[in-house]
Amino acid sequence: WKSQTAIDAHNASAHFQEFAKKLGGKADLDVSILKQKF
């Protein structure tokens, strides 16, 4: 993702919310965000 704003928009999207809902505790949903520094 190009920015935190893009990540936030994706996480709020209908398809991502539906995916998270379908997990229903069947798996841990933990996302780590790594940033590369030059």
QUIDADA-V646925 format. One record per residue. RES is the residue in one letter. SS is DSSP state (hx for helix, st for strand, lp for the rest). PHI is phi as a letter, one per 20 degrees, with the letter a starting at -180 (999 if undefined). NEAR is the number of other C-alpha atoms within 10 Angstrom. Layout:
RES/SS/PHI/NEAR ; RES/SS/PHI/NEAR
This chain:
W/lp/999/9 ; K/lp/e/6 ; S/lp/b/8 ; Q/hx/f/10 ; T/hx/f/10 ; A/hx/f/11 ; I/hx/f/13 ; D/hx/f/11 ; A/hx/f/12 ; H/hx/f/14 ; N/hx/f/13 ; A/hx/e/11 ; S/lp/f/11 ; A/hx/g/11 ; H/hx/f/11 ; F/hx/f/13 ; Q/hx/f/12 ; E/hx/f/10 ; F/hx/g/10 ; A/hx/f/15 ; K/hx/f/10 ; K/hx/f/11 ; L/hx/f/11 ; G/lp/l/10 ; G/lp/n/9 ; K/lp/f/7 ; A/lp/b/9 ; D/lp/f/9 ; L/lp/d/9 ; D/lp/c/6 ; V/lp/d/6 ; S/lp/d/5 ; I/lp/d/8 ; L/lp/d/6 ; K/lp/c/6 ; Q/lp/e/4 ; K/lp/d/4 ; F/lp/d/3
